[in-house]
Amino acid sequence: MSESPSESPDSSRQLELLVPDMDCPSCAGKVRKSVETLEGIGEIEPRVTSGRLIVEYDSTVTAPEEIRERVRAAGYGIEDASGELTLSVPEMDCPSCAGKVENALGDLEGVAGIETRPTSGRVTVAVADGTDAETVVEAIESAGYEATPLSDDTDPLSEKQAVWRSRRAIGTAVGAVLVTVGMALAFVVPESNPLVGTIVGREYALSHLLFIAAVAVAGTPILRNGYYSARNRSLDIDFLMSVGIVASVAAHHPFEGALLAVLFSVAELLERFSMDRARDSLRELMDLSPDTATVKREDGSEETIPADDLSIGDTVVVRPGEKIPADGAVREGQSAVDQSPITGESVPEDKSDGDEVYAGTISESGYLEVEVERAADDSTLARIIRMVEDAEREKTEREQFIDRFASVYTPIVVVIAVAAAVVPPLAFGASWSYWFVVGLTLLVISCPCALVISTPVSVVSGITSAARNGVLIKGGKHLEAVGDSDVLAVDKTGTLTEGDLSVTDVIPLEGADEEDVLQRASAAERRSEHPIGQAIVGYADEQEVDFDLEVSEFEALAGKGVRAEIDGETHYVGKPDLFEGLADLEHVHATTDGGTGLESMGYETSSKCDRPGCLDVLAEVVPKLEAEGKTVVIVGTADRLLGVVGVADRVRPEAKWAVSELQDQGVRVVMLTGDNEGTARAIANEVGINEYHAELLPEEKLEWIDRLEEEYGEGDEPAHVAMVGDGINDAPALATATVGVAMGAAGTDTALETADVALIGDDLTRLPYLYELSGKANGVIRQNIWSSLAVKAVLAAGAPFGIVTVIHAVVIGDMGMSLGVTGNAMRLANVEPETPELESRDR
């Protein structure tokens, strides 16, 4: 049988355009409205920061050139890029750093789009013809950051940076010593602190000179970054701290300036160290792929080569304990393979001839020869790493709010800081010294660094943690949305069940025998791609049923079955209600089986029904098979039924546990299936689902997603509905749901590329883990945002009264909160999936 969505997923396409002048929300709105006038347009995603426009469209309705014309009609030009260049910029570890890099690259000719990802230390640039990597690197270095193209052999992110042995760490330590000695001279033994001289009318003691030296040693990197910030018109923390340090020394407050330089430098080092920990998860993914591979040549010799040099068709040798270097198929040998690096499953899976294996997995106990089927940069692991890196590109709603808030908050607090330093002394004759320190304190408080980084560091920590446990989340907004979803719609076949169908019953009618029923059913189903049809064909082949029939005019009847001409006569193989809908049935009528709500078939008495009890078989056996959780397939022609075939699918061992865990977390689980009512009820009862909807066509599943949103919503606010399915047959429903979750995505291009979330293995225990992780991530993000705002507010309120000074602002407001939000985000790395004790975990 064939179950096809109303719109083929094959017609869905994605177009990415470079629109450099689309650099504000208003511009994005104009472009969006212009493109929306076309038919067949799906999701439109303008990325203002990078000047990119992502458009999903139906290729059978709209052409790419039509979309380009609508963009131009909105008044925006489109640039063609010759390629994309990704660079590692390890020291770009905060939004203000990213802003400087963007500004430095923004005026560079030949750069059509820029995307900065500070959490992973990456910059992706779309470059036009004639723009080389060296030019881009020089532009980034002009902003004060070292950059290395990832195409080079070295990648600074691949190894931890020696933060505490760096030149800046040494300078900070020397500065701290100078400040400590200066404080001892100034406050502990002032008699040992002689005046050294007078400069520009001001007297300087020895301690003052030590403080100024501390500024020069520890503050040089800050002042240099502040210079780049000013040059790139960036009102960020480096610029604000530089202003504070210079103003302190100029206003004869060298102690405050030195303290600011040392403490802020310590804060920067600690933030870099914390960010390095946040990047550990990504490094772990990168380290999964082996560096070398052993290739078996045609003459039987073996050669060790870099894994990146493997070609499709090569045969690689994998011995016990070694990592498999590429995606491929086993051609010789047997071994238990640890697939946990890819699928997250802790139980090794036995692999033998013909089985698929993935790069980064480990052969535990046997010898394998694997034929390479994917290039190194196209392996499942490589694509997972790319998608985890790219997940930072899409900002969550909370990130977008914080960015808007920070763009207003920082300038306002800077103005207040300047006013606090100047207005009281000028207007009321207050102490210049006192109010200068108050203004300086407010200046430090004005930096929203911890606030801005609170969300992206949590998102990256959560997404990389999920990837290590076999769950691929395609962006922060999807991680956020899973935790906010109220309802989870679950497909049956291949999701709650293993999808490994087998024939359990063959009941012939009207004098036909089992071989005749199987022969005609398998003949009709041989062109079908539906799992039930494939199960019937496979069973017929196992029984060695002869296949010498002429088959033509095959047609898949969506959600119902198939039709084909067999030896010149039209045959139907499908659900019972397929036959009820045939107008030309002469000897068959339908009777309603009131107890089950099923439509059962019966025969009128005729010479054709020469088997005793024919009517009873159809009226009683069909409902009985369905009640046992079996899918019933009727085989017949327009006026004659040949037999009944029962097909069954095993429920996954972990399905009941997973459903129970989800329900305990407050998630309402609803099953949507195209199977019959009896089978749906049996499976729902077995796994503990209270609400199910059966006999749904693909478009009806999509309609049910909309109905669930309305039914479980509050007031005018629709509910968030997530959908989990196999990623292919359920494509329309997965696309309509708030979050689409695809099962068993390893090695499946469609699921990996199109799903919002992909469970790499066929393991339902990852669903409760996904909801737990998402819920905790949302909680961590809220904690980080509100704690950052609360601490800023308390510090700002205490500054005018002298309760809060520069040291409090730096240690608590900047360094403390940055470490706090990063450390809080790192807790997500400790969320692990629970592996229940099950009767059987055989797959």
Number of C-alpha atoms within 10 A of each C-alpha: 28 22 21 21 21 12 14 14 18 11 11 17 17 15 14 13 22 22 25 21 16 25 16 13 13 11 16 23 13 16 23 20 14 18 21 16 11 16 11 15 20 16 12 19 15 24 23 21 18 23 22 25 22 15 21 16 23 20 15 13 12 15 15 16 9 12 21 16 16 19 22 16 14 17 14 18 16 19 17 13 17 14 11 14 17 19 24 24 28 24 21 26 23 21 21 23 22 23 22 27 27 23 19 23 25 18 10 14 13 21 21 26 26 26 23 25 22 25 25 27 23 27 25 18 24 23 24 18 11 10 16 12 17 12 15 24 18 16 21 23 16 17 25 22 19 17 25 23 21 17 12 8 7 12 16 18 22 15 11 14 15 11 15 14 9 12 12 21 18 15 21 26 19 17 28 24 15 24 24 17 15 25 19 15 20 19 11 12 10 14 9 13 19 13 13 13 11 10 8 5 7 9 12 17 18 16 27 25 17 23 28 22 18 30 31 17 22 30 30 18 20 25 22 16 23 24 19 22 27 17 15 19 14 19 19 23 25 24 23 22 24 25 17 23 26 16 17 20 18 11 14 15 19 25 24 22 28 30 24 28 31 27 22 25 26 21 20 20 19 18 23 21 18 21 25 24 17 24 21 19 21 23 19 14 21 18 12 19 23 18 12 16 24 20 23 18 12 9 6 8 8 15 12 12 13 13 21 16 11 22 15 15 13 16 25 27 22 23 19 15 15 18 23 29 30 33 25 27 21 22 17 15 16 18 21 18 23 23 22 19 22 26 25 21 21 12 13 16 18 16 20 21 14 13 13 17 28 27 25 27 26 25 26 19 16 18 19 24 23 30 25 24 21 19 18 22 12 14 23 25 26 20 16 26 19 14 20 23 21 17 23 25 19 16 18 20 13 18 22 14 12 20 18 11 14 18 12 11 15 19 15 12 19 21 14 17 24 17 14 22 23 16 15 16 16 11 8 8 9 13 12 16 13 15 24 24 24 25 26 30 30 30 27 27 28 27 26 27 21 27 24 24 24 30 28 26 28 28 29 27 25 29 32 28 24 28 26 21 25 27 28 31 27 25 23 26 20 22 28 24 21 28 21 19 21 20 24 28 27 22 23 26 22 20 21 28 19 18 18 16 23 20 20 14 15 17 18 22 26 16 15 15 15 18 16 16 24 28 21 23 30 24 25 31 28 17 19 20 13 19 18 28 27 20 19 26 25 17 18 22 15 9 11 11 16 12 13 9 14 11 19 16 11 18 18 21 17 15 22 24 27 26 21 24 19 20 13 12 12 17 25 28 30 27 21 23 18 17 26 17 10 14 9 12 15 12 16 20 13 16 14 12 14 9 7 14 11 18 19 21 25 19 21 13 12 8 8 15 18 13 14 11 11 19 18 13 21 22 20 14 16 25 26 15 21 24 19 15 26 29 26 27 26 26 25 21 21 17 16 18 27 23 26 28 25 21 22 23 23 17 21 23 21 21 20 20 20 23 25 17 18 20 17 11 13 11 19 19 23 20 22 29 24 20 24 24 23 25 25 26 23 16 24 21 14 13 19 17 19 12 14 20 19 18 20 19 20 23 16 19 25 21 15 18 24 18 15 20 21 17 13 16 16 10 9 7 10 16 21 23 29 27 28 28 27 26 27 20 18 24 24 23 29 28 20 17 24 23 25 28 32 31 27 23 26 23 19 15 12 16 25 26 15 20 26 23 26 27 32 27 22 22 24 21 22 26 21 22 22 26 22 19 26 25 19 20 27 22 14 21 23 15 17 26 20 13 18 24 15 12 17 23 13 12 20 25 14 15 23 18 12 14 12 19 22 25 16 18 25 24 17 18 27 29 23 19 24 28 22 20 25 25 17 18 27 22 16 23 19 11 18 16 19 10 13 10 10 9 8 9 11 8 11
